[in-house]
């Protein structure tokens, strides 16, 4: 039905291009439950087409933040078309939920959708639409500031991503010099970014208030459809990380300090290549990067290989870092095309290899849901989406020998992966707990904000490093985390999904074929089932209790010790 409703050449260049279809759906007479299902399907096809064109506007803008034409088209969608679509979508959602035939769809495959639409109706306030547009524009401003920031180092210009290779140097002076340059650049932008974030928190607090919520946290939990856990569960997660993961991180950092033969670990020592290690270079060119990635997926499962080849053949890969490109990396699902777009800032590091494995997990997920019976179940909650990506990192773990045929280098890359996995949890808790504080206290000053962050970061992980020369930078370290600006509260999901990925990895060690079948079956469910049900289908539990965390961290740390050389 979805394919019949719109012409395949349908494209949106103005609100009028889509408004006539939205109005037809809004005014359509529904005389049976079957007709209601048809309306939902047609509505899904229309939203999918809108999201596709909006998606391309975003992708192009992030690929070149300095391109005026791309910025203009993104602004057209963000500032003009999207606000109007939101208004009429609210009315259509009400039409569906309040239809006398909606009751007959309960306890069916449409039940979860009706629940989500009901929640969105409860949250919707027309006065929040322009606030959302303002917030999006502030996020673009943040991206432009970070993406356009070039660092001069030893008479050459580098993006911040490209500076990473100098922080991995064996030479401590090189690391320090590079770190100093990064700090200098970051601090030069600090006040401007503070202003952006202060505006964002104020607008978000107002958004929540308009919807009848006393704080943005509670509003955002509803908006993110967090039906499976609460704010208290998040607080318990923070406490568990501090008790279980922070001490293990301390042991790992101490081992590193001894190997580096330094009295104190400075922040620029954390990514150093250890004396007995080599500076990992998994590939020299983007072409080699793509070819080796293909080989990895081909060696595991033909479906992974086919997915990656499709994305590459469609020219939906933009991997290398360059001036004017937005920071970070993403897999943007383009559900109408049944393909995603993978974006990242590669500079030839080991982390780039891991990032592409991660984003390829998202890509497999996008393709796995492409034949879902309705668009509305194709988009998945981040707790599931990140299990797809982090799970792929660990499924490919043993095949990284394709990037590193030298066994010593392979072990080094695997050690880095497990170190990153374990030491990620404290940062995950910091980012989430920091946001809980911010949105419970939206009027705090930038200084008070930084005071809180400094203590929080120190308690969870930064106490293992000597920040005495970089206090100002430590206090504003949160500014590097784009999620805080662009997708508030979207971060703890990485921690939850990482616990799932460790379980997936354990299962894969014992039964590779069976684990992949369950993984793909779980991915194909999209958001048609609850988070817990999807995890269970994949053969893992949605459990982030202290006991489970202790069990999984113990396993991960044991595996880490196996690859220590």
N, C-alpha and C positions, 0 to 999 in steps of 0.2 A: 504493500500500500504506500509506504513512504516514497518509493521510487516513482510511483505514478502521479503523485500530487504535484511535483514541481518538474519543470523542464530541466534537463541535465545542464543546460547552458545558463541557468538562472544565476544572476550575479547582482550584488547589491552595491550601488554607487550613491544612493540617497535613501532617505527614509521612505519616500514614496514607492520605491521598488519593492519594499516588503510590507508596507502598511496595508495595501489592499488585500493581501492574503491573511494577515492577522485579523483584519476587520471581518473578513468572510468567515473565519473560524469563530470569532466572537459572536457573530450574529446568526450562525448556523443553527437551524432547528434540530434538536436531538430527540428522537421519538422512541429510542430503544437502547438497551445496553450495548448492542452491536454498533449502533451509530455513535455512541459515546466512545467506544474503542477506536472506531475509524477517525473520529475527531482528534483523539489523543495521538494517533499515529501520524496524521497530517500535520498536527501542531509540532510533533517531534521532528518531522522532516524539515519544517520551516525553521525551527530553532537551530537545527543542525546546519542548515545552509547559512544562517546568520553567523553562527559561531565559526564556521569555516572561513568566511570572508574577514571576519573580525580577527581570527587567528592569523591569517596571512598578513594583515595590516600590522599586527604585533610582531610577527617573525621578521618582516622586512625592516621595521623600525629598529628592532634590537640588533639586527645585522649591521646597520649603519645609522647610529644615533645622530649623526651630523647631516644626514640627507633630508633636506627640507620637504621634498615630495612625500617621502615615507612618513615623516612626522605629521604632515598635513593629513594624510589618509588615516593614520592611526587616530588623530584628533577628531576626524569626521565620525569615526565609529564610536570613540570613547566619549566625546563631548556632545554629539548631535544625535546619532542614530540610536545608540544603546539606551540613553535615558528614555526615549520614546518607546522603544521595545519593552523596557522594564514596566512602563506604565500599563500598556495594553496587555502584557503577559500576566500582570497581577489580576486583571479582569478575566482573562481566559482561565487562569488557575482557579479563580472563584467559581467560574461557570462549571468547570469539571468537578470540583470538590462538592459543590452544592447541588449538582444535578441529582434529580430523584432516582437516576439509574446508577449513581456512584455506589450505593449500598450493595448492589448485586456484584460489584467488582471486588468487594472486600473478601478477604480470605482466598484471594486468587493471586495470580502473578502480578496483578496491578496494585496489590495492597500497600507495598512499600512506597510506591510512587505517590499514592493518595496521601499517605502519611507525610511525605516530604513536601508535597504541594500545600498541605494544611499548615505545616510549620512555616513555609515561606509566606503564606497569606497572613499568618499571625505577626510575622516580623515586618512586613512591608509597610512603609510610609512614603508617600509621594515626595514629601519634603526631604527625604534622605537621598533621593536620586542625585540632585546637584552636589550634595556633600560627597557622594561616592565618586562623582566625576572629578571633584577637586582633589580627592585623595589619590586617584589614579594619575592625575597630572603631576602631583607632588612625587609620586613614585617614578614617573618618567624623568622628572628633574633630577632625582637622586641617581638614576641610571646614567643620565647624561654626564653628571658630575664625576661619577666613578669611571665610566667608560671613556671619557675624554681626558682622564688624568694620565699624563705620560711622565715617566721618571727618567731623569738624565743620570746615567751611571757610566763612568769611565768613557766619557765623550760620545756615548750612544744613547738613543732614546728607547725606552722599553715600556710596555704595559705592565700593570701590577702582576698579572699572571706570568709574564715573561721573566719577572724578577725572581720568581721562585727558584730557578735553576742556580742562582747565586747563593740562595739560602741553603742549598743542598751541597755547597762546596765543602771540600775537606779543609780548606784554608780558613781559619777562624777570622782573620782580618778581612778577608773577602766577604764573609757572612756578615760581619759587623758593619762594614761599609755599606753593603746592600741594604741591611736592615735600617740603618740610619737614614738612608735615602727614602725608604718606604715610609718611615715614621715622619720624616720631614714633610713629605707630600700629604700624608694622611692628616697630620696636625694642621696643615695649611687649609684643609677643607673642613675641619672639625666644626667651626662655628656655623658655617653655611648648612652643614648637615644637621646640626642641632636645631637650627631654625626650621628646617624641613620637617624633622621628626616632631618637634613641639606642635607644629601646625597639624600634623597627622593625628597625634594623640587627642588634641582638642576636637577635631572633626569627628573622630571615632567615638569619643565620649558623648558628643552631641547626637550622633546617629543612634546610639543606644538609648539615650534619654528620650529622643523622639518616639522610639518604639516602646517606651514604658519600662525600660530597664534601669536599675540604679547604677550599673557599671557595664562597661564594654565587654568584660570577660564573659558574663552570663549571656549577653546578646550574641557574642561571637561563637560560643559553644553551640547555641541553637542554630546559628547560621551555618556552621560547619557540620550540622546534623550529627553531633556526637551523642548518639543514643546509647552507645555501649560503655561509656565511662563518664566520670564526673570530675569536677575541679578537685575534690578531695583525692580522687585516684591519682591525679597529676601530682599533688603535693606528696602523696605517699611514694610515687615514683622518684621525685627529687630526693627524698630522704633515703630511699634504698640505694640510689646512685652514690650518695655521699658515703654511706656505710660500706657498700660492697665494691664499687668501681674505683673510687678515688684512691683507696690504699693500693690497689693493684697498679693503677697508673703511677703512683709514687715509686713502686718497685721497678717498673719499666724505666722511668726517668733516671733513677739511681743507677741502674745497669748501664744506661747510656752515658751518664756522667763519668763513670769509672772508665769506660772504653774511650771516651774523648780525653781523659786525663785532665779534667778541669776541676778547679776547686768548687765552683758554683756553676750551675747551668743558667746561662743567659737565655733570654727568649729567642735569640738568633741561633742558638745551638740545637734547638729541638728538631730541625729538619736536616741537620748535618749528615753528610755521608760519613759513616764511621771509618776509623783508620784501616780496618781490614776489608772494608766494603769498596765497591766500585760505584762511581756515579752512574746510576741506571739510565740507560738510553734505549727504551723499548723499540724505537723507530727513528728514522732520520727524516723521512718525508711523509706528507699526508697520504700519498698513494700507498706507501709501505704500511702505514698505520691501518688503512682500510683493508688492504690485502691480508695482513696478519689477523685482523679481527675476523674476517671471513673464515680463515682457516680454523680459528678457535671455535666458532659456532658450528662449522661443518663437522669438526671432530666430536661434537657432543650430540647434536640432534639436527636432522635435516630441516626441521621446522624453524629452528633458530637461524640457521643459515639462510633459508629462503626469505625470512623476514628482513634480515639485514641487507641482503642483496636487493630486495624490492626498494627499500629506503634509499640505498645508494644509487640504484638505477634511475630513480625518480629525481635524483639530484636534491635529495632532502637531507643532506649532511653539510653542515658548515662548522668545521672543526677548529681551524687555526685562529690564534689570537691576532688581533690587529688594532690599530688606532681607530677609535670611533665606534668600536663594537661594544655592546653592553656587557657588563660583567656576568660571570656565572655560567651555568649550563642548564639546559632543559631538554625535555622531549615534549614537543607540542603536539597533542593528538589532533589530527585532522580526520574526523570520523567519516565525513562524506567521501573523502578520497580513499578511506580505509587504510591510510598511511599517516605516520607522524612526521614531524620535522625535528631532527636532532641538531642542537646548537651547543657549542662549547668553546672554550678558549684554550686550545692546545698550544703548548710550547715545547713539546718533546719530552716531557717528564713521565716518570712512572705513574704519577697521579692521573695523567691524561688517559693512560691505558685503563686504569680502574674506572675513571669517569665514563668512558665509552662503553665499558661492560655494563655499568649502572644504567646509563640512558638506553642502552639496547634492551635491557629488561623491561623498561617502560614501553619501548617500541613493540616488543613481542606482545605486551599486554594490549596496546592499542589495536594491533591486528587480531588478537584473540577475541576481542569483543565486537569486531567489525560486522558480524552477521547477527548481532543481538536483535531481537524482534522490535525493540523500540530504542530510539536515541537516548531516552531518559535513563536507561540502565547501562549505557556505554561508559559514561563518566563514573569514576570510582572514588570512594573515600581515600584520602591519602594514606591511611593506615594500611590499606590493601595495595595501593599503587606503589608505595615504597617497599613493600614486601616483594613485589615483582622485580624491582630494580636491585635491591640489596641481595635478594635471593640469587639473581643472575650473577652478581659479583662472586658469590661463593660457589655456584655451580661451575663457573669457568675457572675457578682458582687453580685446579690441577693442570689446566691446559695453558697456563701462562708460559709454559716451556716453549711455546711457539714464538713468544716475544723474547724469551730468555733461554736459549738452548744450553747455555752454560749453567750447570746445576747450582753453583755458588750464587750466581746472580738471581736464579729462580728462587732460591731459599730466601735471599735478601728481599726480593719483591713480596714474597709471601709473608715474611716477617713484618714488613711494613704494613701490609694489609691487616694482619691480625693486631698489630700495635695500634693502627688507626681505628680499628673496630672497637677495641677495648677502651682506648683513651677518648673515643668520641662521646661516650656516655656522660662524662662530667660536663663537656661543653653543651651537649644537648639539654641537660638539666639547667645549666646556667641560662641559656637562651630562653627557655620556657619560663623559669622562675622569675627572671628579669621582667618578662612581659606581664606576668601576673601582678607584680609590684607596680609596674607602670600604669596599668589600666584600673587598678584599685586606687591609685593615687595620681589621677591624670593631670593634676595642677602642679606637680613637683617641678622645681626649677632644673635646668640642665646640670647644675652643680650637685643638687641632691640626687638626681638620677645617676650621675657618675659616682657619687659617694657609695650608693647602694651597689652599683655594679662592681666597683673595686673590691668591696668586702665579699660579695658573692663569688666573684671569680677567684679571689684568693683562697677562700674556703674550699672550693671544689677542685681547683687545679693549679692556679698560678703561684701557690705557695712553694711549688717545686722549682720555681725559676727566680732568678735575681732580677727584679724589675727596678732596682734603685735608680738607674739612669733613665728610665723610661716611664715614670709615674703617670705623666699626662697621657701618654699613649695607652697604657693599661686601662686607665679610667674610661677611655672612649673606645675600647676594643670592640664593643658591641656594634659599632658603626659599620664594621666590615661584613656583618651578617645581613644580607639583603632581605631575607625572609621577614625580619623585624619590621622592615619598611613596607614591603610589597604584599606579604601574605601573613598578617599577624596571627600568632598562635599556631601557625603551620610549622612545627619543628619537632615537637615531642613525638609526632608520628614516626619520625626517623628512628627514634629510640625503640619504640614499640615494634616497629617493623624489623629493626636489627635483631631483636630477641627472636622474632619469627624466623629471620634468615639464618640465625645460628642453628635453630632446630631443623630447618630445611637442609642445611649443610650436613648435620649429623645424619639425617635420613638418607641423603644422597651418598654419603660414604658407604652405607650399608646396602642401599638398593638404588643405584643410579637411574635405571629405566623406570622403575615404579614411581620414584620421586618426581621425575620429569612429567610423567603422565598426570600425577596428582596436581603438580604445579600448573600445568596448562589447563587442566579441568577447572581449577580454582580461578585462574585468570579469566576464563571464558564466562564466568558467572557475572562479571562486571559488578554492578551495584544492585543486582536483582535479589541478593541475599544479604543478611546482616554480616558485619565484619567477622564475628565469631564463627558463623557458618562457612564463610569463605576460607578462613584460616583452617578450620577443621577439614574442609575438602582438600586442602593442600597437605594435610597430615601434620599440622602444627597447632599449638594452642595459643589463643589470644590471652596471654597471661603475663603481666608484668609485676607480679608480686615479688616481695623480697626473696622468698624461697626459690622461685623460678629464676630470678636474676642471679642469685648465688650459684645455683646449679649450672647455668649456662656460661657464666663468667669463669667458673672453675674449669669447665671444658675448654673454653676459648683460650684461657691462659696456659693450660696444659699443651694445647696445639701450638701456641706461640713458642713455648719452650723447646718444642721439637725442631723448630726451624731456626733456632738460635745457633749461630756458628761461632 
